[in-house]
């Protein structure tokens, strides 16, 4: 069983930055992909980006060049660095681990971009 805990969300002005963290507790054996998703009010949850166990990242077109995913295997933590934030980035952000044993979600952290 894997428990994921996100942190780092908050309120930021347009053009600002935030760094989200997702720490895993429990066995992370067989992690294949670590991803970040977001869900804005009234919208479906969407993939923001992901990084494979081998370290290869992928990003949604809407965040390319602004967001960066990285992982620290020793700390069992995945990060989402968000720069040049815009109001349309406002959402609850979730991390997800896809492993050979199952899929695990964090509880979400709110990111609000507003002046």
Secondary structure by P-SEA (a helix, b strand, c coil): cbbbbbcccccccccbbbbbbbbbccccccccccbbbbbcccccccccccccccbbbbbcccccccbbbbbbccccbbbbbbcccccccccbbbbbbbcccbbbbccbbbbbbcc
